[in-house]
Amino acid sequence: MFVAAFEPSANGGVGVAFTDRLGGVSHGSYGPLNLGRTDSDEPDDVAANFSLVRQALGVARVATLHQVHSADVVLIDEETFPADRPGGELGGSAPGGLSLPVADGMVTTTPGLALCVRVADCVPVLLADPAAGVVGAAHAGRVGVAAGVLAATVDAMRDLGADRITAWIGPHVCGSCYEVPEEMAEAVSALVPETASTSRWGTAALDLGAGCEAQLARLGVAATRHGGCTLENERLHSHRRDGAGAGRMGAFVWLAG
């Protein structure tokens, strides 16, 4: 179920977890533990998968986003995500569910409420300042990395009082596997030089993980990487490998309740 996980009691009061594609109830190409794709997977199965993850993590609530490859960040609190919110983490995909916030980063100071971004090759980045009681999560795809979603998420955390932020970079497609057109590689690396890479086939590529790590370092945030390459590891969801049949993994961060 988890490719990497850190209990709050052993991690300064902050829980961190990255799921894989195993241990759930979805069927077919998605792999059992699909936490997205409610447009084609059964919403009830995705909801059951979230329930299994919540139980394993020991959290009561999970907030997710409608991710659109932006640099927008939202605050998740009791007003924007009330405890009795219909539909929970599936939002409008569940009967009577409220629409999910449209953004690619989120922050919270609410204990016991896990933030979750969903990925299948993009970079999930989790952030925390345990002493300040602030956590954040960002979905950092190619567009978001270039647009500055990580800087926007760090800024939002600092607005809430965070000043010593640590980050965890989860599984994503690596720089040797993320082949892109040369013009695209040049455009992104012009903005984030550390993304420049060469694929294992000798063609232009992007290393989004290196780009995220470098951006965070410039923001004064130390990061560690976990989980490896999504395309190479069949235990992980990968859109590049599985196409339209790819499910979604979740990256979770929360303050101990």
C-alpha atoms as one frame of an Amber mdcrd trajectory, in Angstrom:
protein
   0.000   0.000   0.000   2.853   2.409   0.756   6.117   2.880  -1.065   7.257
   5.133   1.799   5.618   6.216   5.050   6.647   8.068   8.206   4.592   7.977
  11.393   3.979  11.312  13.168   5.451   9.949  16.400   8.785   9.345  14.642
   8.671  12.419  12.414   8.275  15.440  14.667   4.495  15.154  14.843   4.004
  15.150  11.055   2.796  12.103   9.126   4.004  11.539   5.566   3.049   8.734
   3.178   3.274   7.882  -0.523   1.020   5.104  -1.780   1.738   2.525  -4.483
  -0.836   0.672  -6.620  -1.330  -2.342  -4.325  -3.756  -3.233  -1.553  -7.022
  -1.745  -2.819 -10.232  -2.890  -4.503 -10.116  -1.371  -8.008 -10.074  -3.703
 -11.014  -8.360  -3.888 -14.373  -5.416  -1.818 -15.545  -5.724   0.687 -12.693
  -4.204  -1.700 -10.206  -6.030  -2.352  -6.949  -5.204   0.941  -5.187  -6.410
   3.688  -7.518  -7.001   7.007  -5.741  -8.134   8.934  -8.815  -9.685   8.446
 -12.246 -13.250   8.547 -10.953 -14.173   9.477 -14.525 -13.598   5.858 -15.553
 -13.020   3.796 -12.408 -15.971   3.097 -10.135 -16.334   5.988  -7.634 -17.358
   3.487  -4.950 -14.104   1.584  -5.476 -12.030   4.766  -5.252 -13.910   5.745
  -2.101 -13.205   2.303  -0.627  -9.523   2.717  -1.492  -9.400   6.046   0.326
 -11.079   4.432   3.323  -8.418   1.722   3.401  -5.643   4.315   3.267  -7.256
   6.455   5.974  -7.494   3.429   8.255  -3.881   2.479   7.600  -2.692   6.026
   8.316  -4.969   6.565  11.271  -6.490   9.806   9.939 -10.172  10.649   9.914
 -10.275  13.082   6.979  -8.450  13.623   3.711  -8.610  16.751   1.535  -7.856
  16.526  -2.185  -7.898  18.926  -5.127  -9.131  19.152  -8.674  -5.613  19.427
 -10.107  -5.139  21.460 -13.291  -1.339  21.943 -13.613  -1.362  25.456 -12.156
   0.579  27.403  -9.537  -2.575  28.074  -7.505  -2.586  27.220  -3.786  -5.558
  27.008  -1.425  -5.893  27.047   2.358  -7.704  24.007   3.703  -9.421  24.724
   7.019 -12.705  24.063   8.786 -14.433  26.674   6.636 -13.246  25.378   3.262
 -13.304  21.706   4.275 -15.857  21.242   7.090 -15.849  18.035   9.096 -19.273
  17.067   7.721 -18.345  17.827   4.095 -20.435  15.607   1.767 -18.440  13.401
  -0.544 -15.189  13.678   1.382 -12.054  13.488  -0.720 -13.998  12.628  -3.893
 -15.936  15.883  -3.921 -18.408  16.064  -6.792 -17.598  12.497  -7.854 -19.621
  11.259  -4.889 -23.396  11.652  -4.626 -24.138  15.055  -3.126 -20.441  15.900
  -2.904 -19.226  19.480  -3.002 -16.839  20.476  -5.776 -13.151  20.098  -4.996
 -10.971  23.226  -4.854  -9.304  23.870  -8.216  -5.582  24.201  -7.483  -2.306
  22.287  -7.425  -1.062  23.232  -3.973  -2.690  23.346  -0.553  -1.738  24.172
   3.009  -3.315  23.660   6.412  -2.817  24.154  10.134  -5.647  21.781  11.073
  -4.460  18.724  13.052  -5.766  15.343  11.944  -6.677  16.541   8.454  -4.474
  14.930   5.795  -3.683  16.753   2.573  -3.436  14.543  -0.514  -2.175  15.240
  -4.031  -2.603  12.546  -6.680  -0.036  11.612  -9.314   0.919   9.087 -11.970
   4.313  10.464 -13.171   4.185  14.086 -11.944   6.115  14.965  -8.805   4.282
  14.898  -5.459   5.925  17.243  -2.953   4.974  17.251   0.731   6.138  19.992
   3.089   6.000  20.658   6.822   7.142  22.926   9.609   6.272  20.820  12.658
   7.163  23.541  15.179   4.881  26.068  13.486   2.142  23.477  12.939   1.896
  24.016   9.186   1.903  21.435   6.390   1.565  21.692   2.635   1.289  19.532
  -0.465   1.964  20.292  -4.121   1.297  18.533  -7.421   4.374  19.497  -9.455
   4.017  18.471 -13.068   5.994  19.974 -15.924   3.696  23.005 -16.194   3.489
  23.519 -12.442   7.240  23.309 -11.945   7.782  25.940 -14.627   4.944  28.109
 -13.270   6.244  28.076  -9.690   3.785  25.917  -7.763   6.445  25.043  -5.180
   7.342  28.666  -4.470   3.647  29.496  -4.177   3.093  26.649  -1.706   6.111
  27.640   0.405   4.940  31.271   0.400   1.476  30.190   1.567   3.030  28.177
   4.402   5.195  31.098   5.454   2.122  33.335   5.498   0.796  30.922   8.155
   3.950  31.226  10.263   6.210  28.487   8.886   9.907  29.344   8.807  11.739
  25.998   9.005  10.210  23.902   6.259  11.232  20.371   5.330  10.106  18.635
   2.129   9.641  15.077   0.892   9.692  14.417  -2.867   7.740  11.309  -3.821
   7.870   8.847  -6.719   7.772  10.343 -10.214   9.023   9.656 -13.725  12.802
  10.090 -13.686  14.992  12.226 -15.923  16.168   9.185 -17.867  12.585   8.183
 -18.732  10.775  11.497 -19.218  11.484  12.019 -22.911  10.011  15.238 -24.361
  10.363  17.223 -27.581  13.566  19.243 -27.679  11.695  22.552 -27.836   9.753
  21.659 -24.701  12.899  20.638 -22.843  14.569  23.908 -23.794  11.569  25.984
 -22.705  11.344  24.361 -19.271  15.089  24.250 -18.610  15.335  27.928 -19.525
  13.146  28.590 -16.485  14.479  25.794 -14.252  17.971  24.826 -15.481  18.209
  21.770 -13.241  15.439  20.036 -15.194  17.693  19.612 -18.247  18.307  15.919
 -18.880  18.972  13.282 -21.515  16.840  10.177 -21.822  18.273   6.678 -21.773
  17.768   6.749 -25.551  19.955   9.850 -25.955  17.063  12.244 -26.626  15.893
  15.414 -24.889  14.311  14.822 -21.497  13.283  16.569 -18.296  14.256  15.726
 -14.732  11.388  17.248 -12.779  12.600  15.775  -9.490  15.945  17.550  -9.823
  14.123  20.723 -10.751  11.893  20.492  -7.671  14.829  19.808  -5.396  16.750
  22.791  -6.798  13.762  25.125  -6.525  13.207  24.087  -2.924  16.891  24.602
  -2.098  16.691  28.155  -3.451  13.688  28.685  -1.188  15.691  27.477   1.819
  13.857  24.148   2.030  15.798  20.884   2.402  14.226  17.951   0.575  14.643
  14.181   0.476  13.468  11.856  -2.300  11.461   8.662  -1.865   9.948   5.969
  -4.055  11.942   5.913  -7.289  10.765   6.142 -10.901   7.101   5.539 -11.673
   7.698   4.320 -15.221  10.366   1.791 -14.239   8.606   0.367 -11.177   5.432
  -1.564 -12.013   4.412  -1.322  -8.370   3.681   2.353  -9.096   1.094   4.037
 -11.314   2.516   5.576 -14.495   0.594   7.416 -17.187   3.592   7.129 -19.512
   3.619   3.351 -19.130  -0.103   2.593 -18.877  -1.692   5.480 -20.786  -5.418
   5.970 -20.282  -5.479   2.894 -18.055  -3.214   4.447 -15.423  -4.562   4.925
 -11.925  -3.372   7.544  -9.450  -1.207   7.296  -6.352  -1.630   9.550  -3.346
   0.893  11.607  -1.390  -0.356  12.406   2.134   0.856  14.805   4.816  -0.831
  15.638   8.111  -0.313  17.053  11.587  -0.900  14.649  14.430  -4.350  15.205
  15.902
